[in-house]
Amino acid sequence: MRLIAFVTDSGSITRILAYLGEPTKAPHIAPAARGPPWEETSIRAKAVRSP
């Protein structure tokens, strides 16, 4: 693959993507399913209760 242009103008980029049939907006990012395991209260509560 060879780089033939470096486009920085947002209007031009939108037109090029629309011409190519590509989406012009970024996809929505889904929220995380749950927090990291070390932040879960159920795990911390079990660790505190354990002798």
C-alpha positions in Angstrom: 0.0 0.0 0.0 1.3 3.4 -0.9 0.3 6.7 0.8 -0.9 9.1 -1.9 -2.5 11.9 0.2 -2.8 13.1 3.8 -6.2 14.7 4.3 -6.9 16.8 7.4 -9.9 18.8 6.5 -13.0 17.2 8.1 -15.3 18.3 5.3 -13.2 16.6 2.7 -12.8 13.5 4.8 -16.6 13.3 5.2 -17.2 13.6 1.4 -14.5 11.0 0.6 -16.0 8.5 3.0 -19.5 9.1 1.8 -18.3 8.6 -1.8 -16.7 5.3 -0.9 -19.8 4.2 0.9 -18.2 4.2 4.3 -19.7 5.5 7.6 -19.0 9.1 8.2 -19.7 9.0 12.0 -17.8 7.0 14.6 -19.7 4.0 16.1 -21.2 4.4 19.5 -19.1 2.8 22.3 -21.0 0.4 24.5 -20.6 0.8 28.2 -18.5 -1.7 30.1 -20.4 -4.7 31.2 -19.0 -4.4 34.8 -16.1 -2.9 36.7 -12.8 -4.6 37.3 -12.9 -7.5 39.7 -10.8 -5.7 42.4 -13.5 -3.0 42.7 -16.5 -5.3 43.2 -18.0 -5.0 46.7 -19.0 -8.7 46.9 -15.4 -9.8 46.5 -14.0 -7.2 48.9 -16.7 -8.1 51.5 -15.7 -11.8 51.2 -12.0 -11.0 51.6 -12.7 -8.9 54.8 -14.9 -11.6 56.4 -12.3 -14.4 55.7 -10.0 -15.2 58.7 
